[in-house]
Amino acid sequence: MQKYRLIIWRHDEMLGFFETETPRAREAVDQILQHLPSREGFRVEVQTAQGERRILESGPDGLRVLGTETLFKSAALAL
């Protein structure tokens, strides 16, 4: 299952981002992109997960994961 992030701008102002990792994530991304047309000033950067960074703690009881961060890379999607 692929994880996607959409970074959304309108008139060169970043509005925010959306992440999805559902079984039908690609279909969800396609639907969202259809509702954000460039003719109305929208620009969307599509990224896909390419890995993960983990923050670990080492102690007497072994290793423990304190946190994770998904690493994304820009992707070109064909609609």
Sequence and secondary structure as in RCSB ss.txt:
>XXXX:A:sequence
MQKYRLIIWRHDEMLGFFETETPRAREAVDQILQHLPSREGFRVEVQTAQGERRILESGPDGLRVLGTETLFKSA
ALAL
>XXXX:A:secstr
   EEEEEEETTEEEEEEEE STTHHHHHHHHHHTS GGGTEEEEEEEEEEEEEEEEEETTEEEEEEEEEEEEE 
    
